[in-house]
């Protein structure tokens, strides 16, 4: 039986219709089975609410510093839906899911609309995800955006709608969605952008936050607020069209000006908070919901303002940045930490200068002198500040002294107070580089991880790199009588279980690294305004109206300025410079960092005060245990002789004062006729007058000549002479008798016998030499220098020759024209 054409078409149409319906039923059954199967993996009580809120950081007085999620630097606080204004909820629903209350987790109309629009424009510009689907994505953030996962999210969102109410879903969404600026959740966003809780948001502010959800990275209102404002206006008009906002509220919302809260108000002490976050893995507060830090926000704000004010003043000198730390001496609490001029400035505002490694300049000198005092030096010991001694520093930067002069013989007190460079290196050469490096390690400078040979004698001048926080804590050890202890940044923290834990600095092991009496003496020197006045002036920025031990420093090529000091309660450290290591212009520690230090120290000093070992004049109290007070000659550092006209008092460690009388100041005879030195044996007392003249040891004779100081011969020293002695002198033909018992000698005065030098591998050999220096017995005498038996050079006054360094042990001899044998010799060693 054959079918006609029309019947055939009807038959196939019926078959196709039956097949289509059957397929649809099978797909529905399969989809239902797949939905039931997938939903089995979904817990009936999925934790929509976050397991814990953000961690809140507070200062020591309860002021909020930052709200932060420690596991990602994100801010998150959960609030119930009833605390969110209805107009904010309506704004979110209008922007993201208008039929939220009318679908079961997926919106077919939205899907079809977005599919049609995207096909029309040829690319994906509109999404069809409901709030339920977006919440699923927030709960499972690591899933890749694929078609398969999109389908799974759709199924999960359907199951979500069966398990939870619309209110629960909306609450979870509003508390989890990202608003940009590391703010997760509406409460965090309201606090970040407007500085108010979510319950206080106006319709205009609510609409503004709602549009940020669409593209928080691109809108970023702190970069450019205008794109977000345009979308906010469109959203408000849509809300009025939907009937969720009346015309009066619309007019008011459109007229309201959107003003963002300054980032600094919600982001206080940013470098300090970042520092705590970085420490999180090293202390037991990973689950903390509240951290009560040691910071004093009032002190922090003052320090930030002072630093910014002075950096503006120094801008013309190419000083672009600075950092500051304030520590409590007793507890080690970090009270203020300013890491840069502006945390939010690009490209380097977020660099923390308190933790950045920089060359510390002269700020390590106090520790060199602390070692020297342990090795037999006293505050009255005489050290050389001579230009030709810098030849021992070929491997170090030797900046000129602040007053750009060399001062010859100086007491240790003067050398440290005035921050003279050559005396510090001379002291380090005596005590040993290894000893200083070991002391610095004990003080916490773990960043100095190279060998002593690598740093060389320049270590005391800042050839190593340290950070400001470690440097300030090392000065805190001086203030704590040599006890070194780690700093403290947290007073207590509350964990997720509500238990509060306290952290006391006393729980940390402290180490005695410097004897207390030496710390006291070093502190006295650093507080001595009179001793440092010769270099910095009496009324410098370091002269405060209360006791304050302070030291400045300047690094190589003037890239860093430092000023570190302490009173009875606080240690303050300041660094100024540039993060790109560019040099400053005409700025030293006394003019760059010191004024900042002065203003901050004067401010913190008023916080509290306790009895001091040192009076307001900067001098130790008379009854200080462990130290002895003695009279000395101010120029020789020895016990005063009968002709010492400048006598001062100095402090000594027990049994270190030498009663040897000053040999510098002596009474010399001068002819009344020509006012030249005269031997008292050669004339009667009526033919000469006497005068006290300071004459230093041979090492300083060239310096004395450079400064046109009188150097009378030893035979001109005044002494009582009898007539018999005068007659005997007149009859004698012995030159030694005529000119006294001591004549100037032909002698090598630098280097010393046994001196050690090192060749710098980074400098060209032709730039590495040592200055050999000698004294002659006669003004116009020529001296011949020999190295290892070979004639090197013949010198005349002032007998300074430059010898290129060569590896090995070398014997250097001095010979006169009328002598066949050396008159003096030394042995030196040069290491590669």
PEUR-V578984 format. One record per backbone hydrogen bond with DSSP energy under -1.0 kcal/mol. NH is the residue of the N-H (numbers start at 0). CO is the residue of the C=O. If there is no record, write none. Layout:
nh: {NH:NH}
co: {CO:CO}
//
This chain:
nh: {7:8:9:10:11:12:13:14:15:16:17:18:19:20:21:22:23:24:25:26:27:28:29:30:31:32:33:34:35:36:37:38:39:40:41:47:53:54:55:56:57:58:59:61:64:65:67:68:71:72:74:82:83:88:89:90:91:92:93:94:95:96:99:101:110:111:112:113:114:115:116:117:118:119:120:121:133:134:135:136:137:138:139:142:145:149:150:151:152:153:154:155:156:157:158:159:160:161:162:163:168:169:170:171:172:173:174:175:176:178:182:183:184:185:188:189:190:191:192:193:195:199:200:205:206:207:208:209:210:218:219:222:223:228:229:230:231:232:233:234:235:236:237:238:239:240:241:243:249:250:251:252:253:254:255:260:264:267:272:273:274:275:276:277:278:279:281:284:287:288:289:290:291:292:293:295:299:300:301:302:303:304:305:306:307:308:309:310:311:312:313:316:317:318:320:322:323:324:325:326:327:328:331:333:334:335:337:344:348:350:352:354:357:362:364:367:368:369:370:371:372:373:376:380:382:384:389:391:392:395:403:407:409:411:412:414:415:416:417:419:424:425:426:427:428:429:430:431:435:436:437:438:439:440:441:442:443:444:445:447:448:454:455:458:459:460:461:462:465:468:470:471:472:473:474:475:476:477:478:479:480:481:482:483:487:490:491:492:493:494:497:500:502:506:507:510:512:518:519:520:521:522:523:524:525:527:528:531:534:535:536:542:543:548:549:550:552:554:557:558:560:561:562:563:564:565:566:570:571:572:573:574:575:576:580:583:584:591:593:596:597:598:599:600:601:602:603:604:606:614:617:620:623:626:627:629:631:632:633:636:638:643:647:649:651:655:661:665:667:668:669:670:671:674:677:681:686:687:688:690:692:694:699:700:703:704:705:706:707:708:715:716:717:725:726:727:728:729:730:737:738:746:748:749:753:754:756:758:766:767:769:771:772:773:774:780:782:783:784:785:786:787:789:791:792:794:798:800:802:804:807:809:811:812:813:814:818:822:823:825:827:828:829:830}
co: {3:4:5:6:7:8:9:10:11:12:13:14:15:16:17:18:19:20:21:22:23:24:25:26:27:28:29:30:31:32:33:34:35:37:38:45:75:67:288:65:290:62:294:58:56:56:54:73:68:68:181:79:80:84:85:86:87:88:89:90:91:92:96:98:106:107:108:109:110:111:112:113:114:115:116:117:129:130:131:132:133:134:135:139:143:145:146:147:148:149:150:151:152:153:154:155:156:157:158:159:164:165:166:167:168:169:170:172:172:182:179:74:176:173:184:185:186:187:188:189:189:196:197:201:202:203:204:205:206:214:215:219:219:224:225:226:227:228:229:230:231:232:233:234:235:236:237:238:245:246:247:248:249:250:251:192:261:64:268:269:270:271:272:273:274:276:278:282:284:493:493:55:491:57:488:334:295:296:297:298:299:300:301:302:303:304:305:306:307:308:309:313:314:313:576:574:337:572:335:570:332:568:327:487:325:325:323:341:344:347:338:351:465:359:361:363:364:365:366:367:368:369:371:377:409:407:386:388:389:392:400:384:382:380:378:410:411:412:413:414:420:421:422:423:424:425:426:427:431:432:433:434:435:436:437:438:440:439:443:444:446:450:451:455:456:457:458:457:357:353:466:467:468:469:470:471:472:473:474:475:477:476:479:510:331:291:291:500:289:498:494:492:490:503:504:483:481:514:515:516:517:518:519:520:521:524:526:527:531:531:532:539:541:565:525:563:561:559:554:555:575:552:573:550:571:548:569:326:564:324:562:322:560:320:577:557:316:587:588:592:593:594:595:596:597:598:599:600:603:618:614:612:620:623:651:649:647:637:645:632:659:640:631:629:627:652:638:692:690:715:688:675:686:670:668:678:683:684:669:667:665:663:696:697:699:700:701:702:704:703:712:713:666:721:722:723:724:725:726:733:734:774:772:772:826:751:828:830:763:764:802:800:749:798:746:777:794:814:792:812:789:810:786:784:784:782:795:771:769:767:829:827:825:785:823:783:815:813:813:811:809:754:807:756}
//
